[in-house]
């Protein structure tokens, strides 16, 4: 559902109905150079890529590339919101 040019009370009421029924809701308006946009997309899942941090060894120091610990490729984890 997309709304524009509505009173705040109408937007809140319609958003509550959409949210309760799992319907995505968008509203916005423009006033000259200023405007706003609001989106209620409900619950969703997304993937966030997090790099795996290698464990530091006690005796390892900065040096040539061959002696530096190798980093494993980034690990992808599922984050639910």
N, C-alpha and C positions, 0 to 999 in steps of 0.2 A: 504494500500500500504506500503510495506517495501523496503527500499533502503539501500544499503551498497556500499562502494567503488565508490562514485559519487563525482563529483565536487560540490562545494558550490552553484554555479549558477544553476546546474541541480536540486539540492535538494530544493532550494528556489522556483524555477519555478514549480516543480511538487507538492510541498506543497501548493502553491497558488491555483493550479487547484483542488487539493483534498479538500482544505478548502472551496472553492467556491461551490463545489458539495456535501458537507457534508460527505466526505469519510475520514475515519481515516487514519493517516499518521505516520509512524515510520521510523526513519533513525538512523544509528550509524556506528561506525567503531572502530577498535582497532589498536593501534600503539605500539607494544611491551607491556610495562606495563601500558600504558595510552590508554584511549579510551573515547568515548562520545556516548550518546544516546539522541535522541530528539523524542518526541511524540506530535502530534497535534490531540487531540481527539475531537475537536470542543466543542460545548456547551453540557453540561450534568447537571443532577440534582443528588444530593446526600443527604443523611439524616445525620444530626449531632445531637447527643444526648447531651442536656444541662441540668445540674442539676438545680432544682428549688430552689432558695435561700429563706429560711423562713424569715419573717419579725421579727426583734428583738423587744422584749417587753421591756419596760422601767424598770420593776421591776424584770426581770429574771436574775439570776446570776448563776455561775457555782455551781453545786451541784450533788446530787445523780441522777442516770439515770432516775428515775421516775419523777423528776422535770424539766428535760431538755426538751425543745420543740422537738417534733417529726419532723423529716425531711420527706417530701413527696417523693415518688419515682421520679426518673429522668423523666423529660418531654422531649419527642422527638419532634423536630420541623423540618420541611422541609426547607432546604436552597437551593435556586435556584441560579445557576451561569451559 
